[in-house]
Amino acid sequence: MLAKTKVLEVIDTLPDEFSIDDLVERLVVLHKIEKGLDQADKGQALSGEEAREQLQYIIV
């Protein structure tokens, strides 16, 4: 879940006029970053080597 202060910080970075799509895109990115940091704190993240190993089967 996002903190209200983080959402307000995102809104403050937007120009005076913006589209809903711009706002939603930035909020999704913020959410993904926060989720990734939380997973890393819990030890649920892959090391760079583990990620490369898994990606070698996806990237052809």
ABEGO torsion letter per residue (X at the ends): XBBAAAAAAAAAABBABBBAAAAAAAAAAAAAAAAAAAAAAAGABBBAAAAAAAAAAABX
